[in-house]
Amino acid sequence: MLDKIVSEKWLTAKGVCGFWPCARDGDDVTLHLEDERNVKLPFLRQQIRKSRDRANYCLADFIDPDGDWLGGFAVGIHGIEPHLERFRAGHDDYNDILLKALADRFAEAFAERLHQHVRTTLWAYAPGEQLTNEALIKEEYRGIRPAPGYPACPDHTLKPILFDLLDAGNTAGLVLTESMAMLPTAAVSGFYFSHPESEYFGVARIGRDQLADYAARFGKSESETERWLRPNLD
């Protein structure tokens, strides 16, 4: 199937990335855009009990209060539907599942390749990077690309802000559903952090105190915020 996808050009990859000057303000990151607009990205902090020498992380910790840069990206794999319809019409569940799995892998591979291009060429904070495939798989490069809805950034409602910044509908053909799922479904999006000490972590459980604070910083009601963060609430 992989050979057919390539030789018959079943799928098309579309993606976009961008970079914005910014600064940390507490647990928020404020982006300073060209039209003199400021866009605030609120983030959540771990509240789990740790040993004395380990900090409770927030993504904002990896941004300099005196001025920095933040990146963002969105990539997707298009063209899968006609082939899925063909498989469904023929009751071919195996190839239906296989094509979905391959498209998801393509999206992840695209995100990985774009991140490498960002590190070495576009943002170029690691221009001399030379890593083996094994080192790339182990994420031994500098910087992270956390995605809204995932452990370090569990709030899916940051996606509309990211998509607006990237104009993802026009630039990458990606749209969001009411439940914040991405279409096409073989898609990846997230933020780029370049700090040399940035690392992935899980926010995990948070208390009502942080829920209230986060809702206020985001400009949303506590009830709406709770709906999206319920899995993380104590």
Kinemage of the C-alpha trace (Angstrom):
@kinemage 1
@onewidth
@group {chain A} dominant
@subgroup {mainchain}
@vectorlist {calphas} color= white
{ca met a 1} P 0.000 0.000 0.000
{ca leu a 2} L 2.845 2.388 0.771
{ca asp a 3} L 4.233 1.890 -2.740
{ca lys a 4} L 0.778 2.558 -4.217
{ca ile a 5} L 0.270 5.706 -2.141
{ca val a 6} L 3.550 7.091 -3.451
{ca ser a 7} L 3.383 5.925 -7.082
{ca glu a 8} L -0.290 6.844 -7.580
{ca lys a 9} L -0.091 10.047 -5.485
{ca trp a 10} L -3.046 9.213 -3.242
{ca leu a 11} L -2.207 11.737 -0.546
{ca thr a 12} L -0.997 15.322 -0.241
{ca ala a 13} L 0.886 16.785 2.713
{ca lys a 14} L 0.191 20.405 3.675
{ca gly a 15} L 1.695 22.272 6.582
{ca val a 16} L 2.506 25.661 8.036
{ca cys a 17} L 4.701 27.052 10.782
{ca gly a 18} L 5.218 30.491 12.253
{ca phe a 19} L 7.284 32.336 14.846
{ca trp a 20} L 6.295 35.262 17.058
{ca pro a 21} L 8.162 37.563 19.443
{ca cys a 22} L 6.886 37.047 22.949
{ca ala a 23} L 7.547 37.337 26.667
{ca arg a 24} L 6.595 35.366 29.736
{ca asp a 25} L 4.170 36.924 32.201
{ca gly a 26} L 3.739 34.554 35.128
{ca asp a 27} L 2.218 31.379 33.715
{ca asp a 28} L 1.124 33.175 30.534
{ca val a 29} L 3.065 33.816 27.331
{ca thr a 30} L 2.172 37.057 25.550
{ca leu a 31} L 2.792 37.174 21.807
{ca his a 32} L 3.586 40.567 20.246
{ca leu a 33} L 2.229 40.545 16.698
{ca glu a 34} L 3.077 42.802 13.764
{ca asp a 35} L -0.195 44.746 13.864
{ca glu a 36} L 0.552 45.757 17.478
{ca arg a 37} L -1.882 43.142 18.764
{ca asn a 38} L -0.992 41.093 21.788
{ca val a 39} L -2.199 37.501 22.053
{ca lys a 40} L -2.076 35.767 25.423
{ca leu a 41} L -1.488 32.046 25.752
{ca pro a 42} L -2.284 30.813 29.267
{ca phe a 43} L -0.611 27.610 30.426
{ca leu a 44} L -1.109 25.264 33.364
{ca arg a 45} L 1.409 24.353 36.041
{ca gln a 46} L 1.991 21.004 37.688
{ca gln a 47} L 0.643 20.845 41.225
{ca ile a 48} L 1.845 17.386 42.169
{ca arg a 49} L 4.012 16.967 45.244
{ca lys a 50} L 7.671 16.464 44.297
{ca ser a 51} L 10.961 16.165 46.105
{ca arg a 52} L 12.453 19.457 47.243
{ca asp a 53} L 14.931 19.761 44.366
{ca arg a 54} L 12.400 19.283 41.541
{ca ala a 55} L 10.272 22.140 40.224
{ca asn a 56} L 6.615 21.960 39.214
{ca tyr a 57} L 6.791 22.810 35.524
{ca cys a 58} L 4.720 25.123 33.347
{ca leu a 59} L 5.424 25.641 29.635
{ca ala a 60} L 5.766 29.365 30.305
{ca asp a 61} L 8.910 28.555 32.320
{ca phe a 62} L 10.728 28.026 29.010
{ca ile a 63} L 10.097 31.605 27.826
{ca asp a 64} L 12.215 34.601 28.887
{ca pro a 65} L 10.260 37.390 30.661
{ca asp a 66} L 12.594 39.941 29.051
{ca gly a 67} L 11.768 38.856 25.499
{ca asp a 68} L 11.876 35.640 23.509
{ca trp a 69} L 10.333 33.785 20.568
{ca leu a 70} L 7.657 31.107 20.364
{ca gly a 71} L 6.814 29.005 17.332
{ca gly a 72} L 3.770 27.086 16.202
{ca phe a 73} L 2.890 24.579 13.501
{ca ala a 74} L 0.062 22.583 11.969
{ca val a 75} L 0.428 19.778 9.438
{ca gly a 76} L -2.062 17.444 7.806
{ca ile a 77} L -2.362 14.636 5.272
{ca his a 78} L -5.098 15.217 2.684
{ca gly a 79} L -6.812 12.994 0.130
{ca ile a 80} L -7.625 9.931 2.220
{ca glu a 81} L -11.442 10.015 1.957
{ca pro a 82} L -12.016 8.747 -1.628
{ca his a 83} L -9.868 5.710 -0.882
{ca leu a 84} L -11.603 5.008 2.421
{ca glu a 85} L -14.961 5.211 0.673
{ca arg a 86} L -13.725 2.706 -1.891
{ca phe a 87} L -12.578 0.331 0.839
{ca arg a 88} L -15.823 0.692 2.781
{ca ala a 89} L -17.865 0.029 -0.357
{ca gly a 90} L -15.941 -3.190 -0.807
{ca his a 91} L -16.245 -4.087 2.906
{ca asp a 92} L -12.452 -4.037 3.029
{ca asp a 93} L -11.916 -3.267 6.719
{ca tyr a 94} L -8.273 -4.305 6.661
{ca asn a 95} L -7.165 -1.776 4.041
{ca asp a 96} L -9.432 0.880 5.588
{ca ile a 97} L -7.588 0.532 8.903
{ca leu a 98} L -4.197 0.231 7.221
{ca leu a 99} L -4.600 3.443 5.210
{ca lys a 100} L -5.712 5.386 8.301
{ca ala a 101} L -2.697 4.091 10.198
{ca leu a 102} L -0.299 5.030 7.407
{ca ala a 103} L -1.813 8.515 7.086
{ca asp a 104} L -1.352 9.041 10.837
{ca arg a 105} L 2.294 7.948 10.532
{ca phe a 106} L 2.777 10.334 7.603
{ca ala a 107} L 1.417 13.206 9.714
{ca glu a 108} L 3.776 12.378 12.590
{ca ala a 109} L 6.709 12.036 10.179
{ca phe a 110} L 5.830 15.395 8.602
{ca ala a 111} L 5.762 17.024 12.054
{ca glu a 112} L 9.156 15.493 12.864
{ca arg a 113} L 10.705 16.597 9.576
{ca leu a 114} L 9.292 20.116 9.831
{ca his a 115} L 10.606 20.443 13.390
{ca gln a 116} L 14.066 19.471 12.153
{ca his a 117} L 13.816 22.077 9.368
{ca val a 118} L 12.776 24.667 11.949
{ca arg a 119} L 15.666 23.860 14.294
{ca thr a 120} L 18.339 23.859 11.612
{ca thr a 121} L 17.136 26.342 8.986
{ca leu a 122} L 14.033 28.457 9.659
{ca trp a 123} L 14.497 29.387 13.313
{ca ala a 124} L 18.040 27.980 13.111
{ca tyr a 125} L 18.750 27.842 16.837
{ca ala a 126} L 20.552 24.514 16.220
{ca pro a 127} L 22.122 25.037 12.769
{ca gly a 128} L 24.837 22.425 13.248
{ca glu a 129} L 22.527 19.641 14.404
{ca gln a 130} L 23.573 16.230 13.099
{ca leu a 131} L 21.610 13.401 14.704
{ca thr a 132} L 21.130 9.788 13.730
{ca asn a 133} L 17.644 8.448 13.179
{ca glu a 134} L 17.906 6.667 16.537
{ca ala a 135} L 18.781 9.942 18.266
{ca leu a 136} L 15.831 11.665 16.582
{ca ile a 137} L 13.479 8.922 17.786
{ca lys a 138} L 14.826 9.438 21.316
{ca glu a 139} L 14.184 13.199 20.904
{ca glu a 140} L 17.770 14.094 21.744
{ca tyr a 141} L 17.488 17.386 19.876
{ca arg a 142} L 17.099 20.774 21.531
{ca gly a 143} L 13.551 22.071 21.934
{ca ile a 144} L 10.062 20.592 22.207
{ca arg a 145} L 6.773 20.786 20.283
{ca pro a 146} L 3.962 20.255 22.817
{ca ala a 147} L 0.449 19.958 21.412
{ca pro a 148} L -2.772 21.385 22.893
{ca gly a 149} L -4.734 18.533 24.409
{ca tyr a 150} L -1.655 16.563 25.442
{ca pro a 151} L 0.024 16.176 28.867
{ca ala a 152} L 2.080 19.389 29.044
{ca cys a 153} L -0.740 21.472 27.549
{ca pro a 154} L -4.007 19.613 28.257
{ca asp a 155} L -6.435 22.351 27.187
{ca his a 156} L -7.708 21.692 23.647
{ca thr a 157} L -9.210 25.214 23.497
{ca leu a 158} L -5.773 26.694 22.782
{ca lys a 159} L -6.055 25.172 19.283
{ca pro a 160} L -8.308 27.917 17.842
{ca ile a 161} L -5.752 30.534 18.916
{ca leu a 162} L -2.938 28.566 17.295
{ca phe a 163} L -4.948 27.960 14.115
{ca asp a 164} L -5.810 31.665 13.884
{ca leu a 165} L -2.153 32.654 14.307
{ca leu a 166} L -1.152 30.272 11.526
{ca asp a 167} L -4.230 30.891 9.339
{ca ala a 168} L -4.224 27.083 9.218
{ca gly a 169} L -7.429 26.802 7.205
{ca asn a 170} L -5.952 28.655 4.246
{ca thr a 171} L -2.302 27.695 4.622
{ca ala a 172} L -2.636 23.998 5.483
{ca gly a 173} L -6.282 23.171 4.744
{ca leu a 174} L -6.932 22.257 8.378
{ca val a 175} L -10.128 22.970 10.313
{ca leu a 176} L -11.362 22.305 13.835
{ca thr a 177} L -14.612 20.644 14.825
{ca glu a 178} L -16.745 21.821 17.762
{ca ser a 179} L -14.981 19.233 19.897
{ca met a 180} L -11.588 20.650 18.834
{ca ala a 181} L -10.695 17.633 16.696
{ca met a 182} L -8.632 18.391 13.608
{ca leu a 183} L -9.799 17.645 10.075
{ca pro a 184} L -8.367 15.874 8.201
{ca thr a 185} L -7.909 13.487 11.103
{ca ala a 186} L -4.315 12.650 10.117
{ca ala a 187} L -2.977 15.925 11.492
{ca val a 188} L -0.598 17.257 14.138
{ca ser a 189} L -0.319 20.750 15.605
{ca gly a 190} L 1.506 22.367 18.481
{ca phe a 191} L 3.916 24.988 19.760
{ca tyr a 192} L 7.685 25.214 19.340
{ca phe a 193} L 9.851 25.980 22.369
{ca ser a 194} L 13.601 26.382 21.800
{ca his a 195} L 14.919 26.734 25.367
{ca pro a 196} L 17.855 24.321 25.838
{ca glu a 197} L 16.341 23.033 29.091
{ca ser a 198} L 12.811 22.639 27.740
{ca glu a 199} L 11.412 19.156 28.203
{ca tyr a 200} L 8.142 17.282 28.013
{ca phe a 201} L 6.135 16.762 31.175
{ca gly a 202} L 2.598 16.046 32.273
{ca val a 203} L 0.517 18.664 34.080
{ca ala a 204} L -1.502 15.793 35.594
{ca arg a 205} L -3.933 16.679 38.387
{ca ile a 206} L -4.710 20.304 39.231
{ca gly a 207} L -6.754 21.841 42.023
{ca arg a 208} L -9.763 24.123 41.962
{ca asp a 209} L -7.512 27.041 42.858
{ca gln a 210} L -5.586 26.731 39.595
{ca leu a 211} L -8.766 26.086 37.620
{ca ala a 212} L -10.190 29.410 38.831
{ca asp a 213} L -6.919 31.241 38.172
{ca tyr a 214} L -6.550 29.713 34.697
{ca ala a 215} L -10.147 30.552 33.744
{ca ala a 216} L -9.602 34.167 34.801
{ca arg a 217} L -6.353 34.426 32.847
{ca phe a 218} L -8.019 32.893 29.777
{ca gly a 219} L -11.087 35.125 30.091
{ca lys a 220} L -13.486 32.180 30.283
{ca ser a 221} L -16.028 31.010 32.817
{ca glu a 222} L -14.986 28.378 35.332
{ca ser a 223} L -17.764 26.089 34.144
{ca glu a 224} L -16.575 26.200 30.526
{ca thr a 225} L -12.964 25.729 31.581
{ca glu a 226} L -13.936 22.803 33.805
{ca arg a 227} L -15.641 21.100 30.868
{ca trp a 228} L -12.346 20.924 28.967
{ca leu a 229} L -10.076 20.217 31.929
{ca arg a 230} L -12.274 17.727 33.803
{ca pro a 231} L -9.825 14.820 33.320
{ca asn a 232} L -7.148 16.860 35.134
{ca leu a 233} L -9.244 18.008 38.079
{ca asp a 234} L -8.815 16.625 41.588
